[in-house]
Amino acid sequence: TPELSAMLPSTAYFEVDSAIVGARFGIWVTTPPRYDLELDAVYPVIFQPDGNAAVAMTAPATALLRDHPVAPIQPFIQVGVGYRGVDAARWLAVRARDLLPPGEPLLPGVDEESVNSLVPAGVLDQEGADLYLHHLRNPAGEKFLAFLLDELYPLISAEFRVDDSVTGLHGYSY
């Protein structure tokens, strides 16, 4: 199995425990092209939830699009936030905890029967399905946001050259 650096050469991986969320997260940080050469440059940070899946798709694009001749983008530091261990296997359940705001109502048709149908489909085991329904009913997106702002951002700012005036969050659902 190749090292991460062989597949995503400008991406570093580490793990962070969150006291706020009460969970351990996998973190992938992708720096822009020429980051190591432009030592005076600072960069915006964009946080990307669903890091386990998203980083493999989005990290290479950050390198390719900076100097794109038609549609170049401003260089930025991408911080993928994902799950590890048992949470990675139950990502559907855990992301409901992290990405839905408190008090979010269940969508019509979402109930024990619909969630339990994920078990025979192989999406979740029964414990994961129970956890998913629990987090759909009791989401804690405010804790995940506090983790990003109060725990993770200070770590990223201390380690990487961050433009403190520009920070973003990129997602595509929830």
Residue pairs with C-beta under 8 A, 6 or more apart in sequence:
4 11
4 12
4 13
5 11
7 56
8 28
8 30
8 55
8 56
8 59
8 60
10 30
10 31
10 32
10 33
10 35
10 59
10 62
10 63
11 28
11 29
11 30
11 31
11 55
11 59
12 28
12 29
13 26
13 27
13 28
13 29
14 27
14 29
15 24
15 25
15 26
15 27
15 84
16 24
16 25
16 27
16 151
16 152
16 155
17 23
17 24
18 24
18 25
18 147
18 151
18 152
19 151
20 143
20 146
20 147
20 150
20 151
21 97
21 98
21 140
21 143
21 144
21 147
23 83
23 87
23 94
24 84
24 85
24 87
25 81
25 82
25 83
25 84
25 147
25 152
26 51
26 52
26 81
26 82
26 83
26 84
26 88
27 51
27 79
27 80
27 81
27 82
27 152
28 51
28 55
28 59
28 78
28 79
28 80
28 82
29 77
29 78
29 79
29 80
29 156
29 159
29 160
30 55
30 58
30 59
30 62
30 63
30 77
30 78
30 80
31 43
31 77
31 160
32 43
32 62
32 63
32 66
32 75
32 76
32 77
33 63
33 66
33 67
33 75
34 75
35 41
35 43
35 75
35 77
35 161
39 161
41 75
41 161
42 161
42 162
42 163
43 75
43 76
43 77
43 160
43 161
43 162
43 163
44 74
44 76
44 77
44 162
44 163
44 166
44 167
44 168
45 76
45 77
45 78
45 79
45 153
45 156
45 157
45 160
45 162
45 163
45 166
45 167
45 168
46 76
46 77
46 78
46 79
46 167
46 168
46 169
46 170
47 79
47 81
47 148
47 152
47 167
47 168
47 169
47 170
48 54
48 55
48 58
48 78
48 79
48 80
48 81
48 170
48 171
49 81
49 82
49 95
49 98
49 99
49 144
49 169
49 171
50 80
50 82
50 91
50 95
50 171
51 80
51 81
51 82
51 83
52 82
52 83
52 88
52 91
53 82
54 80
54 82
55 78
55 80
55 82
58 78
58 80
58 170
59 78
59 80
62 73
62 75
62 76
62 78
65 71
65 72
65 73
66 72
66 73
66 75
76 168
77 156
77 160
77 162
79 152
79 156
81 148
81 152
82 88
82 91
83 90
83 91
83 94
83 95
87 94
89 128
90 124
90 125
90 127
90 128
90 131
90 132
92 118
92 123
92 124
92 128
92 132
93 124
93 128
93 129
93 131
93 132
93 134
93 135
94 131
94 135
95 174
96 132
96 135
96 136
96 139
96 174
97 135
97 138
97 139
97 140
97 141
97 144
98 140
98 141
98 143
98 144
99 139
99 141
99 144
99 171
99 173
99 174
100 135
100 136
100 139
100 141
100 174
101 139
101 141
101 142
102 139
102 140
102 141
102 142
103 139
104 139
104 141
106 136
106 137
110 136
112 133
115 129
115 132
115 133
115 136
116 126
116 129
118 124
118 128
118 129
118 132
119 125
119 126
119 129
124 132
148 169
153 167
156 162
157 164
